[in-house]
Amino acid sequence: MGHGHAHGHHHDHHHEHGSGAGELPAALDTAVPDEALDPEQRSRRSLLRGAGLLGAGLAAGSVLAPAAASPAYAAGHGRRTNGFLWLAGDHHIHTQYSSDGKYRVVDQVRQGARHGMDWLVITDHGSATHARIGVEKVNPDIKEARAVHRDTLVFQGLEWNIPGAEHGTVFVHPGRNEVSVLKQFETDYDGSVRGASDSTPANEALAVAGLAFLSEQVERRKVEDALMLANHPARRGVDSPHEIRAWRDASPARRQIAVGFEGAPGHQAAGLPAPHGPGRARGIYDNSPSANSFAGYPPESYRTWGGFDWMTATVGGLWDSLIAEGRPWWITANSDSHQVYADTAARGPGGDFDANGRYEDPVYGGGIDTTQGDYWPGQYSRTHVGSDGFSYAAVMDGIRAGRIWVDHGRLIDGLDVRVSGGGRWATLGGALHVRKGTKVTLNVDVTLPSGANWAGFVPKPARVDVIQGDVTGAAADRDTLTAPSARVVRSYAVDRSSGTFRLTYELGRVDRPVYVRLRGTDGRRSAPGARGAAVDPAGPALDVVGDADPWADLWFYSNPVWVLPA
């Protein structure tokens, strides 16, 4: 297209994926009789049946077949749309192998499975202790969890202290070298281990070298795949725009390692007001600029907006500036689960974390702890990935391709997006290539909630916004953090409470490269966006520190689709 659009692995996505792309989890495979399932699998099957999400007709119509004209779809339960199996997961989870964690691996995986998670990544903190013994010690626990919870994919990763910047999830495809590769990466490239936390050119270069190392491990087939996603990017203001661009460019286009950041951080319960909650900032975004912070970030960037990071929540902001360059850079949402709000567990007594690399197993704490700001995986935040099948490789491929949408509080059950023109179509993360002047249409099916969320109510989506911007090519200034053309071009009031809400937006006859992305809300808290009402008349509002009930302010976001006329 002439604008540096590096979708090396992306195609027009006008093809349908067949039904043999991957083995279904046993609980979802109606060919497997109930008596052949273990208790957890039977429980999941019972849950799906009760919600009307599993049965002979559904299995024949959408689980095992390509998408029909009117796809039935509920993300996180393995139903297909656009030829992809949509799997819900969480890439940011801590255990007793983190210095600020508490739970066993199997505790987090069991809770994730209970809350509908199909895939999870264990990401204990990078540190000298973790690099020395923790990364090895946690592996048998992860393997045990894989064996016990066979319908949940459990990746081993770590939370990387990015040299010169914030934190990031790093994870690899399971295999015989998963421990050795993660251990060497952490030892050689973790900012805490290497004393490389300050925002200096040398430390920034070390981060890029770490990503190049991971790319090399994949090229040498030490591991089948590796990915990095930056965590809570605006929380401390230390992830500068040029660093984010450098991470994205650190590995070959055919096998990108750094592919996105958290559109919404974890710690969502932290904003619950005292005395019934921690009374902190949602996401624990209660920081101020420091000597290492990027000077171009405004004060409001250190807070969440409707629970989402400022980089994502600002229409025409930093995320849009990356998309406008044609850079595939994706958003996710996750729990960052360390210690869960209203849980009754406490750290096990005794032990020595520095010596053992872990805390003792948790025990009953004698009461409900309302001072903690986390939820279990899937309890509040979900990342939905369009995969070719139920496998580790398919989830990683789906993440790299940007087939992702995220939601809070189970605001919606599904999102089916097609951008069509010239006899072709593309979905999330894809690029539609058409002749200049081709009429292009965005069609969206939003599957509305079919049941109550963890908080006990059925969410009611009020509005869906279409956001559009021009693709302008690589920015001359790598610290660019705005996309002036991006704006909300159309809003749709949701006029029904169940079933599927359908919207159609006409892009017209497209004569220049553009992109579209989606956002939706329950409409309970809105305000003009950070770049003004002309750009975003009713965006997420700035969250109030100490008084931000996450269940009273629900949003979903999708990744973009590009339209590239030639």
ABEGO torsion letter per residue (X at the ends): XGAGBBBAABBAGABBBBAAAEBBBAAABAABBAAABBAAAAAAAAAAAAAGABEAAAAAAAAABBBBABBBBBBGAGBBBGGBBBBBBBABBBBAABAABABBAAAAAAAAAAAGBABBBBBBBBBAAAAAAAAAAAAAAAAAAAAABAABBBBBBBBBBBBGBBBBBBBBBBEAAAAAAAAAAAAAABAAAAGAABBBAAAAAAAAAAAAAAAAAAAAGABABBBBBBBGAAAAGABBAAAAAAAAAABBAABBABAEBBABBBGAAAABBOAABAGBBBGGBABBBBAABBAABBAAAABBBGGBBAAAABBGBAAAAAAAAGBBBBBBBBAGBABBBGBABBBBBEEBAAAAGBBBBBBBAGBBBAABABBBBGAABBBBBBBABBBAAAAAAAAAAGBBBBBBGGABABBBBBBBEGGBBBBBGBBBBBBBGBBBBBBBBBBBBABBBAAGBBBBBABBBBBBBBBAEBBABAABABBAABBBABBBBBABABEBBBBBBBAEBBABBBBBBBBBBAGABBBBBAAEAAABABBBBBBBBGBBBAAABBBBBBBBBBBBBX
